[in-house]
Each structure stands twice: as structure tokens, then as C-alpha cells.
Amino acid sequence: MRVLIVEDEQELAAALREAMESIGHAVDLAPDAELAEEFLAAYPYDLAILDVMLPRRSGLDVCRFARARKLDLPILMLTARDTLADKVAGLDAGADDYLVKPFELAELLARVRALLRRHSPRKDAVLRVGDLSLDPASGEVLRGGTPIRLARKERALLEVLMRNAGRIVPRARILEHLWDMDAEPDPEVIRAHVKLLRRAISDRHEPRLIETVHGVGYRMNADVQDA
Ligand code: CA
């Protein structure tokens, strides 16, 4: 999934990015409200983590901006003061939850998991295509009951393909979901990750679960599921 982190304190921003990336999310960082709103208008995010205290305009403004545009994503606010007024202001602006600084990263990860689960209950359901299953909550991947170890990018790639089983997932969509904008990998990089994924799930023989749609993207073949 793709996460927007809006935080002007560089050290904390870097720690948040690392935490989100460690659980497989692609991350964009914005140090101020202006850039955050630009990003929100341009990219499909699954979650935003918003600091209230930003230079010039506040995180509350960004929150209102997202809600005014009817962006359907959970928003976690980071507030500096543990006062009722601050919490109410965040929730009034459209935030789904808040964390008071300083907080433990473990606490943040727990809140993020809860938000994603609450926001879209089906996002936590085990995904199945044929004899392959992926549990988004635990990250466990099984093929024919045998556990498969996948690297972070391969697991994220598999997840986006499985969530869209039966549909073509264009390369641009894969890029959007798995890479932040600094990375800009070319199609060759996607091809390499698909190759690694196919090898990991032993998908080298026809009929493959992962079908290449030449010049367009990839599709997990849901038909195999019913065979
Ligand atoms: Ca701040």
C-alpha cells in the first residue's frame, strides 16, 4: 500500500518512513502542508500520517483538504499536546485517529494496522488464487499448503496482483503502489521482480498463475481457481 507521511521534523519523518517500509508499504514524505496537498491530489494513497504542527499551515488544514475532496483514506494525526481540545480539533477536521507525541513506533504500527482494518475490512481477508494464498495481516504466503518466503517487494507485488485477480494490472499501477516517486524504476525492474516472484511461487510452467499481458502489465489468472 502507499502511505503519505507529512512531518517536518526530519528525524521523526525518517523513522516513520522506515517503520512503514518495514511492513511493506511504499512511502512518500512531505515536509509541509503545501506539498502534502499536491501529493494527495496527484496520487492514490491508502493511508496518511499527518503531523499537526507544520510550518505555515497546519496538518489540520491538510486533513480538511483531503476530506473536502472526498478522499477516501484513513488519516492518523500526530499531535504534540495531550489536550482534549487538540484531539477534538483533529477529529473535527476529519482524522480517524490520533497519536500524542512522543510515541513508540510499535504503538504507531498497531494504530496503522487497526485503521487499515477498520477502513476496509476486506483488506485483511486471506487472498486466494488457485492453490496460492496470501494473508495480508501476517504476510504468510502458501502454495499448496507449503509456506513460501518472499522478499518485501515480491510480497507487495503478489498482493496487488491477487487483489485484482482476473483483471489486468497495468505496469503504471504496479509502479504507483509499490514504489514511491523517488525510485522511478523502469519496466525492466518490474519484470525482474515478477521473475523473482514466479520463481519463488514455482510458477514457471504453463498454465501460470501470473500471466504476462505484453506491453500492458500482468494478470493473476482467476480461472485457475475454479479448475
Ligand atoms: Ca512538526
Residues whose N, C-alpha, C, O or C-beta is under 5 A from the ligand:
A	BS01	CA	D8 E9 D51 M53 L54
